[in-house]
Amino acid sequence: MEKNGLPNRDREKKVGMWIFGIFGFFFLSFFLSPSLLPSGTVPELEARANALDYMTEDGKYSSGNHGEEEKFAWTELDPYNGFIYAFGDFNCHMKHERSWEINGNQMPVCTRDVGMFFGIAIGGLIFSRKGYNRWTVKDTCLSIFPDNWLEEIYRKNYRTYAWLAIGIIFCLPLIVDGFTQLLTSYESNNFTRPLTGIAFGIGFGILVGAAYSARPKFFNSASSVSLPSGTKFELVTKEEE
């Protein structure tokens, strides 16, 4: 019997490894794709997030190609590299000064996104090894920590506070870095950006793992969930007067 009261945690392992596999694939591809392309294939880019700016060299989906600058279109690449650069085009601003260059080619996403995808993959790996379905997403997130660390939190029912505090800790480096850039003359660099992305990504990867693993249907009732310090869930009902 596992520490959550269920006979196994196969779903948690599977969910965590899917997250690790998918985001790990993209993380590796961000480095592999520019390495495989001939040097100079991808020029300096600057696009918009959540838009297609380099689908074609001209026309509706080519707003990144303008003036006398060297033009680029991911539709002219082979299927694998085209897919990776299409993914970057749609999801990232692709600003050259915020991106790394490999083999004379700009990477498909900025350095912060590189860090985030690495962090999400690591978060998925952590969840695959440490996460347990504990009915709610919140409690499933907290399950990555040893139960003896959580006993006082559960005894005093500080679960929500603990969950929010841990989430803020993971997000804080990115928030501070981003808002400092927005509100002051400070400009982040390509060393701090991926680091703040990693922290956020780890927290997000664990949250995604918990969201896909927290399933009440696997328990007979809320009270059958094993929680730290022997506490139990109680479903509160109000009697009609």
CYANA upper distance limits for C-alpha pairs under 8 A (distance plus 0.5 A):
  1 MET  CA      5 GLY  CA      6.54
  1 MET  CA      6 LEU  CA      6.29
  1 MET  CA      7 PRO  CA      5.01
  1 MET  CA      8 ASN  CA      7.26
  2 GLU  CA      6 LEU  CA      5.99
  2 GLU  CA      7 PRO  CA      6.26
  2 GLU  CA      8 ASN  CA      6.51
  2 GLU  CA      9 ARG  CA      7.84
  3 LYS  CA    132 TYR  CA      8.42
  3 LYS  CA    226 SER  CA      6.96
  3 LYS  CA    227 LEU  CA      8.28
  4 ASN  CA    132 TYR  CA      6.98
  4 ASN  CA    133 ASN  CA      7.35
  4 ASN  CA    134 ARG  CA      6.60
  4 ASN  CA    225 VAL  CA      6.28
  4 ASN  CA    226 SER  CA      5.07
  4 ASN  CA    227 LEU  CA      6.98
  5 GLY  CA    224 SER  CA      7.39
  5 GLY  CA    225 VAL  CA      6.17
  5 GLY  CA    226 SER  CA      5.55
  6 LEU  CA    218 PHE  CA      8.35
  6 LEU  CA    219 PHE  CA      8.01
  9 ARG  CA     13 LYS  CA      6.97
  9 ARG  CA    132 TYR  CA      7.08
  9 ARG  CA    133 ASN  CA      8.06
 10 ASP  CA     14 LYS  CA      6.69
 11 ARG  CA     15 VAL  CA      6.53
 11 ARG  CA    213 SER  CA      7.03
 12 GLU  CA     16 GLY  CA      6.53
 12 GLU  CA    127 PHE  CA      7.65
 12 GLU  CA    128 SER  CA      6.22
 12 GLU  CA    131 GLY  CA      6.79
 12 GLU  CA    132 TYR  CA      6.85
 12 GLU  CA    133 ASN  CA      7.54
 12 GLU  CA    209 GLY  CA      7.84
 12 GLU  CA    213 SER  CA      6.18
 13 LYS  CA     17 MET  CA      6.62
 13 LYS  CA    127 PHE  CA      7.89
 13 LYS  CA    128 SER  CA      4.65
 13 LYS  CA    129 ARG  CA      7.07
 13 LYS  CA    131 GLY  CA      8.45
 14 LYS  CA     18 TRP  CA      6.64
 14 LYS  CA    128 SER  CA      7.41
 15 VAL  CA     19 ILE  CA      6.87
 15 VAL  CA    124 GLY  CA      8.20
 15 VAL  CA    128 SER  CA      7.38
 15 VAL  CA    209 GLY  CA      6.53
 15 VAL  CA    212 TYR  CA      7.36
 15 VAL  CA    213 SER  CA      7.45
 16 GLY  CA     20 PHE  CA      6.68
 16 GLY  CA    123 GLY  CA      8.46
 16 GLY  CA    124 GLY  CA      4.86
 16 GLY  CA    125 LEU  CA      6.13
 16 GLY  CA    126 ILE  CA      7.93
 16 GLY  CA    127 PHE  CA      5.82
 16 GLY  CA    128 SER  CA      4.58
 16 GLY  CA    129 ARG  CA      8.34
 16 GLY  CA    209 GLY  CA      6.21
 17 MET  CA     21 GLY  CA      6.36
 17 MET  CA    124 GLY  CA      6.75
 17 MET  CA    125 LEU  CA      6.59
 17 MET  CA    128 SER  CA      6.42
 18 TRP  CA     22 ILE  CA      6.51
 18 TRP  CA    124 GLY  CA      8.10
 19 ILE  CA     23 PHE  CA      6.50
 19 ILE  CA     24 GLY  CA      8.38
 19 ILE  CA    120 ILE  CA      7.88
 19 ILE  CA    121 ALA  CA      6.56
 19 ILE  CA    124 GLY  CA      5.54
 19 ILE  CA    125 LEU  CA      8.08
 19 ILE  CA    205 GLY  CA      7.66
 19 ILE  CA    209 GLY  CA      7.84
 20 PHE  CA     24 GLY  CA      5.97
 20 PHE  CA    120 ILE  CA      7.75
 20 PHE  CA    121 ALA  CA      4.63
 20 PHE  CA    122 ILE  CA      7.01
 20 PHE  CA    123 GLY  CA      8.05
 20 PHE  CA    124 GLY  CA      5.38
 20 PHE  CA    125 LEU  CA      6.02
 21 GLY  CA     25 PHE  CA      6.41
 21 GLY  CA    121 ALA  CA      7.60
 22 ILE  CA     26 PHE  CA      7.11
 22 ILE  CA    121 ALA  CA      8.16
 23 PHE  CA     27 PHE  CA      6.58
 23 PHE  CA    117 PHE  CA      6.16
 23 PHE  CA    118 PHE  CA      7.58
 23 PHE  CA    120 ILE  CA      7.04
 23 PHE  CA    121 ALA  CA      5.64
 24 GLY  CA     28 LEU  CA      6.63
 24 GLY  CA    117 PHE  CA      7.62
 24 GLY  CA    118 PHE  CA      7.10
 24 GLY  CA    121 ALA  CA      5.81
 25 PHE  CA     29 SER  CA      6.53
 26 PHE  CA     30 PHE  CA      6.63
 26 PHE  CA     84 ILE  CA      8.21
 26 PHE  CA    117 PHE  CA      7.72
 27 PHE  CA     31 PHE  CA      7.69
 27 PHE  CA    114 VAL  CA      6.83
 27 PHE  CA    117 PHE  CA      6.19
 27 PHE  CA    118 PHE  CA      6.40
 28 LEU  CA     32 LEU  CA      6.56
 29 SER  CA     33 SER  CA      5.99
 29 SER  CA     84 ILE  CA      7.52
 30 PHE  CA     34 PRO  CA      7.75
 30 PHE  CA     84 ILE  CA      7.76
 30 PHE  CA    107 MET  CA      6.66
 30 PHE  CA    108 PRO  CA      6.46
 30 PHE  CA    109 VAL  CA      7.59
 30 PHE  CA    114 VAL  CA      7.88
 31 PHE  CA     35 SER  CA      7.01
 31 PHE  CA    102 ILE  CA      7.89
 31 PHE  CA    107 MET  CA      7.39
 32 LEU  CA     36 LEU  CA      6.69
 33 SER  CA     37 LEU  CA      6.98
 33 SER  CA     81 ASN  CA      6.11
 33 SER  CA     84 ILE  CA      7.73
 33 SER  CA    107 MET  CA      8.32
 34 PRO  CA     42 VAL  CA      8.30
 34 PRO  CA    101 GLU  CA      8.46
 34 PRO  CA    102 ILE  CA      6.40
 34 PRO  CA    103 ASN  CA      7.05
 34 PRO  CA    104 GLY  CA      8.49
 34 PRO  CA    105 ASN  CA      5.95
 34 PRO  CA    106 GLN  CA      7.34
 34 PRO  CA    107 MET  CA      6.47
 34 PRO  CA    108 PRO  CA      8.27
 35 SER  CA    102 ILE  CA      6.58
 35 SER  CA    103 ASN  CA      6.08
 35 SER  CA    105 ASN  CA      8.17
 37 LEU  CA     41 THR  CA      7.00
 37 LEU  CA     81 ASN  CA      8.43
 37 LEU  CA    105 ASN  CA      8.22
 38 PRO  CA    103 ASN  CA      8.23
 39 SER  CA    103 ASN  CA      5.88
 39 SER  CA    104 GLY  CA      5.35
 39 SER  CA    105 ASN  CA      6.61
 40 GLY  CA    103 ASN  CA      8.15
 40 GLY  CA    104 GLY  CA      5.57
 40 GLY  CA    105 ASN  CA      6.04
 41 THR  CA     72 PHE  CA      8.37
 41 THR  CA    104 GLY  CA      8.22
 41 THR  CA    105 ASN  CA      6.66
 42 VAL  CA     72 PHE  CA      7.01
 42 VAL  CA    104 GLY  CA      8.08
 42 VAL  CA    105 ASN  CA      5.20
 42 VAL  CA    106 GLN  CA      6.24
 43 PRO  CA     70 GLU  CA      7.00
 43 PRO  CA     71 LYS  CA      7.99
 43 PRO  CA     72 PHE  CA      7.52
 43 PRO  CA    105 ASN  CA      6.82
 43 PRO  CA    106 GLN  CA      6.92
 44 GLU  CA     96 HIS  CA      6.01
 44 GLU  CA    106 GLN  CA      6.87
 45 LEU  CA     64 GLY  CA      7.66
 45 LEU  CA     94 MET  CA      6.50
 45 LEU  CA     95 LYS  CA      6.41
 45 LEU  CA     96 HIS  CA      5.91
 45 LEU  CA    106 GLN  CA      7.86
 46 GLU  CA     64 GLY  CA      6.81
 46 GLU  CA     93 HIS  CA      6.81
 46 GLU  CA     94 MET  CA      5.64
 46 GLU  CA     95 LYS  CA      4.77
 46 GLU  CA     96 HIS  CA      6.53
 47 ALA  CA     51 ALA  CA      8.48
 47 ALA  CA     53 ASP  CA      6.34
 47 ALA  CA     54 TYR  CA      8.29
 47 ALA  CA     63 SER  CA      8.21
 47 ALA  CA     64 GLY  CA      5.93
 47 ALA  CA     89 ASP  CA      7.53
 47 ALA  CA     92 CYS  CA      8.07
 47 ALA  CA     93 HIS  CA      5.30
 47 ALA  CA     94 MET  CA      6.05
 47 ALA  CA     95 LYS  CA      7.06
 48 ARG  CA     52 LEU  CA      8.13
 48 ARG  CA     53 ASP  CA      7.47
 48 ARG  CA     89 ASP  CA      8.23
 48 ARG  CA     90 PHE  CA      8.31
 48 ARG  CA     92 CYS  CA      7.27
 48 ARG  CA     93 HIS  CA      4.95
 48 ARG  CA     94 MET  CA      7.90
 49 ALA  CA     89 ASP  CA      7.81
 49 ALA  CA     90 PHE  CA      6.58
 49 ALA  CA     91 ASN  CA      5.79
 49 ALA  CA     92 CYS  CA      5.06
 49 ALA  CA     93 HIS  CA      4.94
 49 ALA  CA     94 MET  CA      8.38
 50 ASN  CA     89 ASP  CA      8.27
 50 ASN  CA     90 PHE  CA      5.27
 50 ASN  CA     91 ASN  CA      5.54
 50 ASN  CA     92 CYS  CA      7.35
 51 ALA  CA     89 ASP  CA      7.46
 51 ALA  CA     90 PHE  CA      5.38
 51 ALA  CA     91 ASN  CA      7.82
 52 LEU  CA     61 TYR  CA      6.10
 52 LEU  CA     62 SER  CA      7.85
 52 LEU  CA     86 ALA  CA      8.31
 52 LEU  CA     89 ASP  CA      6.27
 52 LEU  CA     90 PHE  CA      5.74
 53 ASP  CA     61 TYR  CA      5.65
 53 ASP  CA     62 SER  CA      5.19
 53 ASP  CA     63 SER  CA      5.43
 53 ASP  CA     64 GLY  CA      5.36
 53 ASP  CA     65 ASN  CA      8.04
 53 ASP  CA     89 ASP  CA      7.04
 53 ASP  CA     90 PHE  CA      8.32
 54 TYR  CA     61 TYR  CA      6.81
 54 TYR  CA     62 SER  CA      5.47
 54 TYR  CA     63 SER  CA      7.55
 54 TYR  CA     64 GLY  CA      6.32
 54 TYR  CA     65 ASN  CA      7.43
 54 TYR  CA     72 PHE  CA      6.81
 54 TYR  CA     73 ALA  CA      5.49
 54 TYR  CA     74 TRP  CA      6.93
 54 TYR  CA     86 ALA  CA      8.36
 54 TYR  CA     89 ASP  CA      7.09
 55 MET  CA     61 TYR  CA      5.98
 55 MET  CA     62 SER  CA      6.53
 55 MET  CA     73 ALA  CA      5.63
 55 MET  CA     74 TRP  CA      6.19
 55 MET  CA     75 THR  CA      6.37
 55 MET  CA     86 ALA  CA      7.73
 56 THR  CA     61 TYR  CA      6.44
 56 THR  CA     62 SER  CA      5.71
 56 THR  CA     72 PHE  CA      7.87
 56 THR  CA     73 ALA  CA      5.25
 56 THR  CA     74 TRP  CA      7.73
 56 THR  CA     75 THR  CA      7.14
 57 GLU  CA     62 SER  CA      6.01
 57 GLU  CA     65 ASN  CA      6.69
 57 GLU  CA     71 LYS  CA      6.46
 57 GLU  CA     72 PHE  CA      6.50
 57 GLU  CA     73 ALA  CA      5.97
 58 ASP  CA     62 SER  CA      5.47
 58 ASP  CA     63 SER  CA      8.13
 58 ASP  CA     65 ASN  CA      7.47
 59 GLY  CA     63 SER  CA      8.32
 62 SER  CA     73 ALA  CA      8.41
 65 ASN  CA     69 GLU  CA      7.70
 65 ASN  CA     70 GLU  CA      8.14
 65 ASN  CA     71 LYS  CA      5.93
 65 ASN  CA     72 PHE  CA      7.40
 66 HIS  CA     71 LYS  CA      8.17
 73 ALA  CA     77 LEU  CA      8.13
 74 TRP  CA     81 ASN  CA      8.17
 74 TRP  CA     82 GLY  CA      5.36
 74 TRP  CA     83 PHE  CA      8.27
 74 TRP  CA     85 TYR  CA      6.56
 74 TRP  CA     86 ALA  CA      6.76
 75 THR  CA     82 GLY  CA      6.37
 76 GLU  CA     82 GLY  CA      7.77
 77 LEU  CA     81 ASN  CA      6.59
 77 LEU  CA     82 GLY  CA      5.45
 78 ASP  CA     82 GLY  CA      6.13
 79 PRO  CA     83 PHE  CA      6.44
 80 TYR  CA     84 ILE  CA      6.94
 81 ASN  CA     85 TYR  CA      6.67
 82 GLY  CA     86 ALA  CA      6.38
 83 PHE  CA     87 PHE  CA      6.57
 84 ILE  CA     88 GLY  CA      6.86
 84 ILE  CA    108 PRO  CA      7.32
 85 TYR  CA     89 ASP  CA      6.45
 85 TYR  CA    108 PRO  CA      5.61
 86 ALA  CA     90 PHE  CA      6.74
 87 PHE  CA     91 ASN  CA      6.60
 87 PHE  CA    108 PRO  CA      8.29
 88 GLY  CA     92 CYS  CA      5.85
 88 GLY  CA     94 MET  CA      7.65
 88 GLY  CA    108 PRO  CA      5.41
 88 GLY  CA    109 VAL  CA      5.64
 89 ASP  CA     93 HIS  CA      7.68
 89 ASP  CA     94 MET  CA      7.44
 89 ASP  CA    108 PRO  CA      7.72
 89 ASP  CA    109 VAL  CA      8.27
 92 CYS  CA    109 VAL  CA      6.29
 92 CYS  CA    110 CYS  CA      7.42
 92 CYS  CA    113 ASP  CA      8.19
 93 HIS  CA    109 VAL  CA      8.07
 93 HIS  CA    110 CYS  CA      7.93
 94 MET  CA     98 ARG  CA      8.00
 94 MET  CA     99 SER  CA      7.34
 94 MET  CA    108 PRO  CA      7.33
 94 MET  CA    109 VAL  CA      5.90
 94 MET  CA    110 CYS  CA      6.07
 95 LYS  CA     99 SER  CA      6.83
 95 LYS  CA    110 CYS  CA      7.29
 96 HIS  CA    100 TRP  CA      8.12
 96 HIS  CA    106 GLN  CA      7.66
 96 HIS  CA    110 CYS  CA      8.34
 98 ARG  CA    110 CYS  CA      6.02
 98 ARG  CA    111 THR  CA      6.72
 98 ARG  CA    189 ASN  CA      7.83
 98 ARG  CA    190 ASN  CA      6.76
 99 SER  CA    106 GLN  CA      7.35
 99 SER  CA    107 MET  CA      6.96
 99 SER  CA    109 VAL  CA      7.19
 99 SER  CA    110 CYS  CA      4.80
 99 SER  CA    111 THR  CA      5.73
 99 SER  CA    190 ASN  CA      7.77
100 TRP  CA    106 GLN  CA      6.64
100 TRP  CA    107 MET  CA      6.36
100 TRP  CA    110 CYS  CA      7.61
100 TRP  CA    111 THR  CA      7.12
100 TRP  CA    190 ASN  CA      8.32
101 GLU  CA    105 ASN  CA      5.85
101 GLU  CA    106 GLN  CA      4.81
101 GLU  CA    107 MET  CA      6.17
102 ILE  CA    106 GLN  CA      6.82
102 ILE  CA    107 MET  CA      7.23
109 VAL  CA    113 ASP  CA      6.65
109 VAL  CA    114 VAL  CA      7.22
110 CYS  CA    114 VAL  CA      6.94
111 THR  CA    115 GLY  CA      6.83
111 THR  CA    190 ASN  CA      6.60
111 THR  CA    193 ARG  CA      6.63
111 THR  CA    194 PRO  CA      5.74
112 ARG  CA    116 MET  CA      6.69
112 ARG  CA    190 ASN  CA      8.33
112 ARG  CA    193 ARG  CA      5.21
112 ARG  CA    194 PRO  CA      4.81
112 ARG  CA    195 LEU  CA      8.06
112 ARG  CA    196 THR  CA      7.68
112 ARG  CA    197 GLY  CA      5.55
113 ASP  CA    117 PHE  CA      6.60
113 ASP  CA    194 PRO  CA      7.55
113 ASP  CA    197 GLY  CA      6.97
114 VAL  CA    118 PHE  CA      6.80
114 VAL  CA    194 PRO  CA      6.82
114 VAL  CA    197 GLY  CA      7.97
115 GLY  CA    119 GLY  CA      6.55
115 GLY  CA    193 ARG  CA      7.98
115 GLY  CA    194 PRO  CA      4.60
115 GLY  CA    195 LEU  CA      6.69
115 GLY  CA    196 THR  CA      7.82
115 GLY  CA    197 GLY  CA      5.02
115 GLY  CA    198 ILE  CA      5.01
115 GLY  CA    201 GLY  CA      7.81
116 MET  CA    120 ILE  CA      6.58
116 MET  CA    194 PRO  CA      7.51
116 MET  CA    196 THR  CA      8.45
116 MET  CA    197 GLY  CA      4.72
116 MET  CA    198 ILE  CA      5.29
116 MET  CA    199 ALA  CA      8.01
116 MET  CA    200 PHE  CA      6.97
116 MET  CA    201 GLY  CA      4.91
116 MET  CA    202 ILE  CA      8.18
117 PHE  CA    121 ALA  CA      6.70
117 PHE  CA    197 GLY  CA      8.43
117 PHE  CA    198 ILE  CA      7.93
117 PHE  CA    201 GLY  CA      6.86
118 PHE  CA    122 ILE  CA      6.81
118 PHE  CA    198 ILE  CA      6.75
118 PHE  CA    201 GLY  CA      7.55
119 GLY  CA    123 GLY  CA      6.51
119 GLY  CA    197 GLY  CA      7.53
119 GLY  CA    198 ILE  CA      4.70
119 GLY  CA    199 ALA  CA      6.88
119 GLY  CA    200 PHE  CA      7.51
119 GLY  CA    201 GLY  CA      4.54
119 GLY  CA    202 ILE  CA      4.84
119 GLY  CA    203 GLY  CA      8.36
119 GLY  CA    205 GLY  CA      7.67
120 ILE  CA    124 GLY  CA      6.63
120 ILE  CA    198 ILE  CA      7.99
120 ILE  CA    201 GLY  CA      4.77
120 ILE  CA    202 ILE  CA      5.37
120 ILE  CA    203 GLY  CA      7.88
120 ILE  CA    204 PHE  CA      6.64
120 ILE  CA    205 GLY  CA      4.70
120 ILE  CA    206 ILE  CA      8.10
121 ALA  CA    125 LEU  CA      6.80
121 ALA  CA    201 GLY  CA      8.30
121 ALA  CA    202 ILE  CA      7.89
121 ALA  CA    205 GLY  CA      7.12
122 ILE  CA    126 ILE  CA      6.63
122 ILE  CA    202 ILE  CA      6.50
122 ILE  CA    205 GLY  CA      7.78
123 GLY  CA    127 PHE  CA      6.67
123 GLY  CA    201 GLY  CA      7.47
123 GLY  CA    202 ILE  CA      4.68
123 GLY  CA    203 GLY  CA      6.91
123 GLY  CA    204 PHE  CA      7.61
123 GLY  CA    205 GLY  CA      4.78
123 GLY  CA    206 ILE  CA      5.42
124 GLY  CA    128 SER  CA      6.61
124 GLY  CA    202 ILE  CA      8.20
124 GLY  CA    205 GLY  CA      5.61
124 GLY  CA    206 ILE  CA      6.36
124 GLY  CA    208 VAL  CA      8.49
124 GLY  CA    209 GLY  CA      6.81
125 LEU  CA    129 ARG  CA      7.04
126 ILE  CA    130 LYS  CA      6.42
126 ILE  CA    131 GLY  CA      7.93
126 ILE  CA    144 ILE  CA      8.17
126 ILE  CA    206 ILE  CA      7.85
127 PHE  CA    131 GLY  CA      4.99
127 PHE  CA    144 ILE  CA      7.12
127 PHE  CA    205 GLY  CA      8.47
127 PHE  CA    206 ILE  CA      6.28
127 PHE  CA    209 GLY  CA      6.82
127 PHE  CA    210 ALA  CA      8.33
130 LYS  CA    143 SER  CA      7.60
130 LYS  CA    144 ILE  CA      5.15
130 LYS  CA    145 PHE  CA      7.91
131 GLY  CA    140 THR  CA      7.08
131 GLY  CA    141 CYS  CA      7.48
131 GLY  CA    143 SER  CA      6.00
131 GLY  CA    144 ILE  CA      5.25
131 GLY  CA    209 GLY  CA      8.45
131 GLY  CA    210 ALA  CA      7.90
132 TYR  CA    140 THR  CA      6.16
132 TYR  CA    143 SER  CA      6.15
132 TYR  CA    144 ILE  CA      7.68
132 TYR  CA    213 SER  CA      8.15
132 TYR  CA    214 ALA  CA      8.49
133 ASN  CA    139 ASP  CA      8.44
133 ASN  CA    140 THR  CA      5.72
133 ASN  CA    143 SER  CA      8.38
133 ASN  CA    210 ALA  CA      7.85
133 ASN  CA    213 SER  CA      6.14
133 ASN  CA    214 ALA  CA      5.29
133 ASN  CA    215 ARG  CA      7.08
134 ARG  CA    139 ASP  CA      6.09
134 ARG  CA    140 THR  CA      5.41
134 ARG  CA    143 SER  CA      7.98
134 ARG  CA    214 ALA  CA      6.62
134 ARG  CA    215 ARG  CA      8.17
134 ARG  CA    216 PRO  CA      8.22
134 ARG  CA    225 VAL  CA      6.85
134 ARG  CA    226 SER  CA      8.25
134 ARG  CA    227 LEU  CA      8.34
135 TRP  CA    139 ASP  CA      7.59
135 TRP  CA    140 THR  CA      7.49
135 TRP  CA    214 ALA  CA      5.68
135 TRP  CA    215 ARG  CA      6.02
135 TRP  CA    216 PRO  CA      5.12
135 TRP  CA    219 PHE  CA      8.39
135 TRP  CA    222 ALA  CA      7.82
135 TRP  CA    225 VAL  CA      7.71
136 THR  CA    140 THR  CA      6.55
136 THR  CA    214 ALA  CA      5.97
136 THR  CA    215 ARG  CA      7.84
136 THR  CA    216 PRO  CA      7.93
137 VAL  CA    141 CYS  CA      6.59
137 VAL  CA    207 LEU  CA      8.15
137 VAL  CA    210 ALA  CA      5.84
137 VAL  CA    211 ALA  CA      5.93
137 VAL  CA    213 SER  CA      8.36
137 VAL  CA    214 ALA  CA      5.89
138 LYS  CA    142 LEU  CA      6.96
138 LYS  CA    159 ARG  CA      8.23
138 LYS  CA    160 THR  CA      7.77
138 LYS  CA    163 TRP  CA      6.95
138 LYS  CA    210 ALA  CA      8.23
139 ASP  CA    143 SER  CA      6.66
139 ASP  CA    159 ARG  CA      7.92
140 THR  CA    144 ILE  CA      8.10
140 THR  CA    210 ALA  CA      5.87
140 THR  CA    213 SER  CA      8.09
140 THR  CA    214 ALA  CA      6.60
141 CYS  CA    163 TRP  CA      8.10
141 CYS  CA    206 ILE  CA      7.01
141 CYS  CA    207 LEU  CA      6.76
141 CYS  CA    210 ALA  CA      5.97
142 LEU  CA    163 TRP  CA      7.23
143 SER  CA    147 ASP  CA      7.92
145 PHE  CA    149 TRP  CA      7.30
145 PHE  CA    150 LEU  CA      7.92
146 PRO  CA    150 LEU  CA      7.49
147 ASP  CA    151 GLU  CA      6.76
147 ASP  CA    227 LEU  CA      8.37
147 ASP  CA    228 PRO  CA      5.65
147 ASP  CA    229 SER  CA      8.14
148 ASN  CA    228 PRO  CA      7.48
148 ASN  CA    229 SER  CA      8.15
150 LEU  CA    154 TYR  CA      6.68
150 LEU  CA    228 PRO  CA      6.70
150 LEU  CA    229 SER  CA      8.34
151 GLU  CA    155 ARG  CA      6.48
151 GLU  CA    228 PRO  CA      5.60
151 GLU  CA    229 SER  CA      5.27
152 GLU  CA    156 LYS  CA      6.63
152 GLU  CA    229 SER  CA      8.06
153 ILE  CA    157 ASN  CA      6.29
153 ILE  CA    158 TYR  CA      5.43
153 ILE  CA    159 ARG  CA      6.47
153 ILE  CA    162 ALA  CA      7.91
154 TYR  CA    158 TYR  CA      6.68
154 TYR  CA    159 ARG  CA      6.65
154 TYR  CA    227 LEU  CA      8.29
154 TYR  CA    228 PRO  CA      6.88
154 TYR  CA    229 SER  CA      7.40
154 TYR  CA    231 THR  CA      7.33
155 ARG  CA    229 SER  CA      7.06
155 ARG  CA    231 THR  CA      7.23
158 TYR  CA    162 ALA  CA      6.63
159 ARG  CA    163 TRP  CA      6.55
160 THR  CA    164 LEU  CA      6.62
161 TYR  CA    165 ALA  CA      6.48
162 ALA  CA    166 ILE  CA      6.61
163 TRP  CA    167 GLY  CA      6.69
164 LEU  CA    168 ILE  CA      6.62
165 ALA  CA    169 ILE  CA      6.76
166 ILE  CA    170 PHE  CA      6.97
167 GLY  CA    171 CYS  CA      6.80
167 GLY  CA    203 GLY  CA      7.02
168 ILE  CA    172 LEU  CA      6.07
169 ILE  CA    173 PRO  CA      8.13
170 PHE  CA    199 ALA  CA      5.74
170 PHE  CA    200 PHE  CA      5.58
170 PHE  CA    202 ILE  CA      7.89
170 PHE  CA    203 GLY  CA      6.06
171 CYS  CA    175 ILE  CA      6.69
171 CYS  CA    199 ALA  CA      7.32
171 CYS  CA    200 PHE  CA      5.44
171 CYS  CA    203 GLY  CA      8.06
172 LEU  CA    176 VAL  CA      6.42
172 LEU  CA    200 PHE  CA      8.50
173 PRO  CA    177 ASP  CA      6.57
173 PRO  CA    196 THR  CA      5.69
173 PRO  CA    199 ALA  CA      7.73
173 PRO  CA    200 PHE  CA      8.24
174 LEU  CA    178 GLY  CA      6.42
174 LEU  CA    193 ARG  CA      8.34
174 LEU  CA    196 THR  CA      5.29
174 LEU  CA    197 GLY  CA      6.94
174 LEU  CA    199 ALA  CA      8.28
174 LEU  CA    200 PHE  CA      7.24
175 ILE  CA    179 PHE  CA      6.47
176 VAL  CA    180 THR  CA      6.32
177 ASP  CA    181 GLN  CA      6.88
177 ASP  CA    188 SER  CA      7.34
177 ASP  CA    193 ARG  CA      8.37
177 ASP  CA    196 THR  CA      8.08
178 GLY  CA    182 LEU  CA      6.84
179 PHE  CA    183 LEU  CA      6.44
180 THR  CA    184 THR  CA      6.12
180 THR  CA    185 SER  CA      8.47
180 THR  CA    186 TYR  CA      6.90
181 GLN  CA    185 SER  CA      6.94
181 GLN  CA    186 TYR  CA      5.63
181 GLN  CA    187 GLU  CA      5.96
181 GLN  CA    188 SER  CA      7.25
188 SER  CA    192 THR  CA      6.97
188 SER  CA    193 ARG  CA      7.09
189 ASN  CA    193 ARG  CA      6.62
190 ASN  CA    194 PRO  CA      7.25
191 PHE  CA    195 LEU  CA      7.32
192 THR  CA    196 THR  CA      6.72
193 ARG  CA    197 GLY  CA      6.68
194 PRO  CA    198 ILE  CA      6.58
195 LEU  CA    199 ALA  CA      7.09
196 THR  CA    200 PHE  CA      6.93
197 GLY  CA    201 GLY  CA      6.41
198 ILE  CA    202 ILE  CA      6.66
199 ALA  CA    203 GLY  CA      7.18
200 PHE  CA    204 PHE  CA      6.68
201 GLY  CA    205 GLY  CA      6.41
202 ILE  CA    206 ILE  CA      6.84
203 GLY  CA    207 LEU  CA      6.73
204 PHE  CA    208 VAL  CA      6.63
205 GLY  CA    209 GLY  CA      6.68
206 ILE  CA    210 ALA  CA      6.65
207 LEU  CA    211 ALA  CA      6.59
208 VAL  CA    212 TYR  CA      6.85
209 GLY  CA    213 SER  CA      6.60
210 ALA  CA    214 ALA  CA      6.19
216 PRO  CA    221 SER  CA      8.28
216 PRO  CA    222 ALA  CA      7.98
219 PHE  CA    224 SER  CA      6.95
219 PHE  CA    225 VAL  CA      7.44
220 ASN  CA    224 SER  CA      6.88
221 SER  CA    225 VAL  CA      8.01
222 ALA  CA    232 LYS  CA      8.21
222 ALA  CA    233 PHE  CA      6.10
222 ALA  CA    234 GLU  CA      7.31
222 ALA  CA    235 LEU  CA      7.76
223 SER  CA    232 LYS  CA      5.93
223 SER  CA    233 PHE  CA      5.69
223 SER  CA    234 GLU  CA      6.90
224 SER  CA    232 LYS  CA      8.10
225 VAL  CA    232 LYS  CA      7.35
225 VAL  CA    233 PHE  CA      7.80
226 SER  CA    230 GLY  CA      7.42
226 SER  CA    231 THR  CA      8.01
226 SER  CA    232 LYS  CA      7.42
227 LEU  CA    231 THR  CA      6.05
227 LEU  CA    232 LYS  CA      6.83
